[in-house]
Amino acid sequence: MVQLPEGMPLPDDGQLVDPDVSAGFSAYVHIPFCTVRCGYCDFNTYTNPDFGAGAGVQDYAQTVGKEIELSQRVLSRDTKPGRLRSIFFGGGTPTLLNVASFAQILGQLRDTFGFAPDIEITTEANPETVTREQLVGLQEAGINRISFGMQSAVPHVLATLDRSHTPGQVAKVAQWARELDLNFSLDLIYGTPGESDPDWRASLLAAIDLSPQHLSCYALTIEPGTKMGTDLARGSMMGTDDDVLAFRYELANELLAAAGYDWYEVSNWARPGFECKHNRYYWQGANWWGYGAGAHSHINGTRFWNVKHPRRYAARLAGSPVRTPAQGHEKLSATEQTEEAIMLGIRLREGIKIPAGLKRETVAGFISDGLIDPQAALREDRLVLTVRGRLLADAVIRALWMDL
């Protein structure tokens, strides 16, 4: 599991140097519970549903509510907080919470901060954890977008990933979402050991057939410390070649474009008007408060992160007054904020404005290497990645950092 950075401690009351979110902000709610821990997962998740008072599935919403109260005090210090523009429930498996818990958290966020008229409220969901009745309840609670973890349409690939659903279950939940007119997205993973090119094509075509408004396609990253990472280190599992991953990305881009999906971020495609607002706010460096065990936040250049274990998270919030659940924080320097804006912005369809001071020969090199759109660079003064550039986005980012 990824270790949190050390950072500096926050005051017990959670106060920030600059808590002004009067222009509006977003909320992320981390639900750290899962029924099974997938072999590739290095997220902050636990298969135990109950760690005691305030730290289990049944009463997790009450504990999150205490952090919402804390955030209201912090963000109201100098100015009135603006309304929430997006909310995202991630995990873990958020849909292990009952509908009443979703309604409780959303109701408290609405009463505390207010919702923008066009707010997007998303929850992730594993296909095997939801019923049609539950989808109806989530929609009534305020969820207007759902992201299903499809990952693959091929049984042996799902088995390698330790996914417990079947392709038929994904088709069921997609049908229910369409019947309810509920905006939904599908997540796919490519590059699983043992997956073939025809397997990946089959997964893409199956996902397209389900008519989601949005699709995310991620190359499998095998992290040390995970089950798959251990297998890779032992040599009992082989990783996927970078050239194979590149081909599969290009295939995804080709098939999705032909089906009417526009790419708007390196790993994300959507039908017009259905881009994920919440994730766009991340990539644009906007403000969000992360609620829950292990959740990360960003407020005006300050990043902070909560303690990871649900029991420790609940203990921090159990007193009166509550203590911040943040384990640490860091304040980004002006240089670091510039570097982060480049790193995130270059991944978007519109790219970034050519930074002041960037050498002309660097831009010319990007063009000659086929990494950026020459028309956007020459006519619009912007760096916009080509398909090849998207495959080599990290190299483009490093070159920009070195040149500035």
C-alpha positions in Angstrom: 0.0 0.0 0.0 1.3 3.5 -0.9 2.8 5.3 2.1 1.6 8.8 3.0 4.3 11.5 2.9 5.5 12.8 6.2 4.5 16.4 5.8 4.0 18.8 8.6 1.3 18.5 11.3 -1.8 20.6 11.2 -3.1 22.4 14.3 -5.6 20.3 16.2 -8.4 22.6 15.0 -7.4 22.0 11.4 -6.9 25.6 10.5 -5.3 26.5 7.2 -3.2 29.5 6.1 -5.6 30.4 3.3 -9.1 28.7 3.7 -10.9 31.0 1.2 -13.2 28.8 -1.0 -15.7 31.5 -1.6 -15.7 30.8 -5.3 -16.9 27.2 -4.7 -15.1 23.9 -4.2 -15.6 20.1 -4.5 -15.9 17.3 -2.0 -14.3 13.8 -2.2 -15.7 11.2 0.2 -13.5 8.1 0.7 -15.2 4.9 1.7 -12.4 2.5 2.6 -14.4 -0.8 2.8 -14.3 -3.7 0.3 -15.6 -7.2 0.3 -12.4 -8.5 -1.5 -9.0 -6.8 -1.9 -8.0 -7.1 -5.6 -4.5 -8.3 -6.4 -3.5 -5.0 -8.0 -5.1 -2.6 -5.5 -2.9 -0.3 -3.4 -5.7 2.0 -2.3 -6.6 2.6 1.3 -9.1 -0.3 1.6 -10.1 -2.9 4.2 -12.1 -6.0 4.0 -13.1 -5.8 7.7 -16.5 -4.0 7.7 -16.4 -3.1 11.4 -13.5 -1.6 13.4 -15.6 -0.5 16.3 -17.6 2.6 17.2 -17.6 5.2 14.4 -15.2 3.1 12.3 -17.4 0.6 10.6 -19.7 0.5 7.6 -22.8 1.0 9.7 -21.8 4.2 11.4 -19.2 5.6 9.1 -21.5 8.3 7.9 -21.8 9.8 11.4 -18.0 10.0 11.6 -17.7 11.7 8.2 -20.4 14.1 9.4 -18.1 15.2 12.2 -15.4 16.0 9.6 -17.9 18.0 7.6 -18.6 20.1 10.7 -14.9 20.6 11.2 -14.4 21.6 7.5 -17.2 24.2 7.9 -15.4 25.8 10.8 -12.1 25.8 8.9 -13.4 27.1 5.6 -15.6 29.8 7.2 -12.8 31.5 9.1 -12.4 34.5 6.8 -15.1 34.2 4.1 -18.3 32.4 3.5 -17.6 29.1 1.6 -19.0 28.9 -1.9 -21.3 26.2 -2.9 -20.2 22.7 -3.7 -19.6 22.2 -7.5 -19.1 18.4 -7.5 -19.0 15.5 -5.0 -17.3 12.1 -5.6 -17.7 9.0 -3.5 -14.6 6.8 -4.0 -13.0 3.8 -2.4 -12.9 1.0 -1.7 -16.4 0.2 -2.6 -18.7 3.1 -1.7 -21.8 1.1 -2.4 -21.2 -1.1 0.6 -22.7 1.8 2.5 -26.5 1.7 2.6 -28.6 4.3 0.8 -29.5 6.0 4.1 -25.7 6.7 4.7 -25.4 8.3 1.3 -28.5 10.4 2.0 -27.1 11.4 5.4 -23.7 12.5 4.0 -25.2 14.3 1.1 -27.9 16.0 3.2 -25.3 17.3 5.6 -23.1 18.6 2.8 -26.1 20.3 1.2 -27.2 21.9 4.5 -23.7 23.0 5.4 -22.4 24.4 2.1 -25.2 24.4 -0.5 -25.1 22.8 -3.9 -24.4 24.6 -7.2 -27.4 24.2 -9.6 -25.4 22.0 -12.0 -23.7 20.0 -9.3 -22.3 16.6 -10.4 -22.6 13.9 -7.7 -20.8 10.6 -8.5 -20.3 7.3 -6.8 -18.0 4.5 -7.8 -19.6 1.0 -7.7 -18.5 -2.5 -8.2 -21.2 -4.2 -10.4 -21.7 -7.1 -8.0 -22.6 -4.7 -5.1 -25.6 -2.9 -6.5 -29.2 -3.9 -7.2 -31.8 -2.0 -9.2 -33.5 -1.0 -6.0 -30.3 0.4 -4.6 -29.7 2.5 -7.8 -33.2 3.9 -7.4 -32.4 4.8 -3.8 -29.0 6.4 -4.7 -30.7 8.5 -7.4 -33.3 9.6 -4.9 -30.6 10.5 -2.4 -29.0 12.8 -5.0 -26.5 10.7 -6.9 -26.7 11.7 -10.6 -23.7 9.9 -12.0 -22.3 6.5 -11.3 -18.9 4.9 -12.3 -19.0 1.1 -12.6 -15.7 -0.8 -12.3 -16.1 -3.1 -15.3 -12.3 -3.6 -15.9 -12.7 -6.3 -18.5 -15.3 -8.3 -20.4 -13.1 -11.4 -20.4 -13.6 -13.9 -17.6 -9.9 -15.0 -17.3 -8.8 -11.4 -17.2 -11.3 -10.7 -14.4 -10.0 -13.7 -12.6 -6.4 -12.5 -12.8 -7.5 -9.1 -11.4 -9.4 -10.9 -8.6 -12.7 -9.2 -9.7 -15.7 -11.1 -8.5 -18.3 -9.9 -11.0 -19.2 -11.5 -14.3 -19.5 -9.7 -17.7 -23.3 -10.4 -17.5 -23.5 -8.4 -14.2 -22.1 -5.4 -15.9 -24.7 -5.6 -18.6 -27.4 -5.8 -16.0 -26.3 -2.7 -14.0 -25.8 -0.7 -17.3 -29.3 -1.6 -18.3 -30.7 -0.5 -15.0 -28.8 2.8 -15.2 -30.2 3.4 -18.7 -33.8 2.6 -17.6 -33.4 5.1 -14.8 -31.8 7.7 -17.1 -28.8 7.7 -14.8 -25.6 9.1 -16.3 -23.0 6.3 -16.0 -19.3 5.6 -16.8 -17.4 2.4 -17.2 -13.8 1.9 -16.1 -11.6 -0.5 -18.1 -8.0 -1.8 -17.4 -5.7 -2.9 -20.1 -2.3 -4.7 -19.8 -3.4 -7.4 -17.3 -0.9 -10.3 -17.5 -2.4 -13.0 -19.7 -4.6 -10.5 -21.6 -4.3 -10.7 -25.4 -4.9 -8.0 -28.0 -8.2 -9.7 -29.0 -9.2 -9.8 -25.3 -8.7 -6.1 -25.0 -10.6 -5.4 -28.3 -13.5 -7.6 -27.0 -13.6 -5.6 -23.7 -13.7 -2.3 -25.6 -16.5 -3.4 -27.9 -18.5 -4.9 -25.1 -18.2 -1.6 -23.2 -19.2 0.5 -26.2 -22.2 -1.8 -26.7 -23.5 -0.9 -23.2 -23.7 2.8 -24.3 -22.2 4.5 -21.3 -21.8 8.3 -21.5 -18.2 8.1 -20.4 -15.3 5.6 -20.4 -12.0 5.5 -18.6 -9.2 3.2 -19.8 -6.2 2.7 -17.6 -3.0 0.8 -18.1 -2.5 -1.7 -15.3 0.1 -0.5 -12.8 1.4 -3.2 -10.5 2.7 -1.6 -7.3 5.2 -3.2 -4.9 3.5 -4.6 -1.8 0.3 -5.7 -3.6 -0.4 -9.4 -4.3 0.4 -8.9 -8.0 3.5 -6.9 -7.1 4.7 -9.8 -5.0 4.0 -12.3 -7.9 5.9 -10.0 -10.3 8.9 -9.8 -8.0 8.9 -13.6 -7.6 8.8 -14.1 -11.3 5.5 -16.1 -11.1 3.8 -13.4 -13.1 5.1 -11.4 -16.1 4.4 -7.8 -16.7 3.1 -6.4 -20.0 5.5 -4.9 -22.5 5.4 -1.1 -23.0 4.9 -1.5 -26.8 1.9 -3.7 -26.2 0.4 -1.2 -23.8 1.0 1.6 -26.4 -0.8 -0.5 -29.1 -3.8 -1.1 -26.8 -4.1 2.6 -25.9 -4.1 3.4 -29.6 -6.7 0.8 -30.2 -8.9 2.2 -27.5 -8.6 5.7 -28.9 -9.5 4.5 -32.4 -12.5 2.4 -31.4 -13.9 5.0 -28.9 -13.5 7.8 -31.4 -15.3 5.8 -34.1 -18.1 5.2 -31.6 -18.6 8.9 -30.9 -16.5 9.3 -27.7 -14.1 12.3 -27.6 -10.9 12.1 -25.5 -10.7 15.0 -23.1 -7.9 13.7 -20.7 -5.2 11.1 -21.4 -7.2 8.2 -20.0 -10.7 9.5 -20.4 -13.3 9.7 -23.2 -16.9 10.9 -23.2 -19.8 11.7 -25.3 -20.2 15.5 -25.9 -21.4 17.1 -22.7 -20.6 14.2 -20.4 -17.0 14.8 -19.3 -16.5 14.2 -15.6 -16.6 17.6 -14.0 -15.1 16.4 -10.7 -12.0 15.0 -12.3 -11.6 18.0 -14.5 -11.5 20.2 -11.3 -8.6 18.0 -10.1 -6.7 18.5 -13.3 -7.3 22.2 -13.3 -5.8 22.5 -9.8 -9.1 23.6 -8.2 -10.0 23.2 -4.5 -11.5 20.1 -2.8 -11.9 18.8 0.7 -11.4 15.0 1.0 -13.5 13.4 3.8 -12.9 10.0 5.2 -10.0 7.7 6.3 -6.9 8.4 4.1 -8.6 11.1 2.0 -6.5 13.8 0.4 -7.4 17.5 0.1 -6.2 20.6 -1.7 -7.1 24.1 -0.6 -5.3 27.0 -2.2 -1.9 25.4 -2.7 -2.0 23.5 0.6 -2.3 19.7 0.4 -3.3 17.6 3.5 -4.1 14.0 4.1 -6.1 12.1 6.7 -4.8 9.2 8.8 -5.4 6.0 6.9 -6.9 3.5 9.3 -10.7 3.9 10.0 -10.2 3.3 13.7 -7.6 6.1 14.0 -9.8 8.4 11.8 -12.8 7.8 14.1 -10.7 8.4 17.2 -9.5 11.8 16.0 -13.1 12.9 15.5 -14.6 11.3 18.6 -13.6 14.1 21.1 -15.3 17.4 21.9 -14.1 19.5 20.3 -13.0 17.2 17.5 -9.3 17.0 16.4 -8.5 17.2 12.8 -8.0 13.8 11.3 -5.2 15.1 9.1 -1.9 13.3 9.5 0.1 15.9 7.7 0.2 18.7 5.2 2.5 20.5 2.8 2.4 24.0 1.3 3.4 24.0 -2.4 5.8 26.7 -3.4 5.2 28.9 -6.4 7.5 26.8 -8.4 5.8 23.6 -7.3 2.4 25.0 -8.2 3.7 25.9 -11.6 5.1 22.4 -12.1 1.9 20.8 -11.0 -0.2 23.0 -13.3 1.9 21.8 -16.2 1.8 18.2 -15.1 -2.0 18.2 -14.8 -3.0 20.6 -17.5 -1.0 19.0 -20.3 -3.1 15.8 -19.9 -6.2 17.7 -21.0 -7.6 18.0 -24.5 -7.1 21.8 -24.5 -3.5 21.4 -23.2 -1.7 24.4 -21.7 -0.7 27.8 -22.9 3.0 27.7 -23.9 4.8 28.7 -20.7 6.7 32.0 -20.7 10.4 31.3 -21.1 10.0 27.9 -22.8 12.7 27.7 -25.5 11.5 27.8 -29.1 13.7 24.8 -29.9 12.0 22.8 -27.2 8.6 23.4 -28.9 10.1 22.7 -32.3 11.5 19.4 -30.9 8.1 18.4 -29.6 6.6 19.1 -33.1 9.3 17.3 -35.0 8.9 14.3 -32.6 5.1 14.3 -33.2 4.3 14.9 -29.6 2.2 18.1 -29.9 -0.3 19.4 -32.3 1.7 21.9 -34.6 -1.4 23.9 -35.4 -2.3 24.5 -31.8 1.3 25.5 -31.0 1.7 27.9 -34.0 -1.8 29.4 -34.2 -3.1 29.2 -30.6 0.1 29.4 -28.6 -0.8 26.1 -26.8 0.8 22.8 -26.2 -1.8 20.1 -27.1 -0.7 16.4 -27.0 -1.1 14.2 -30.1 -1.9 10.5 -29.6 1.9 9.8 -29.6 2.3 12.7 -27.1 -0.3 11.1 -24.8 1.7 7.9 -24.8 4.8 9.9 -23.8 3.2 12.5 -21.6 5.6 11.9 -18.7 8.6 12.5 -21.0 6.9 15.8 -22.3 6.3 16.9 -18.7 9.9 16.2 -17.7 11.2 18.1 -20.7 9.0 21.1 -19.8 10.2 21.1 -16.2 13.8 20.9 -17.2 13.4 23.9 -19.6 11.7 26.3 -17.2 
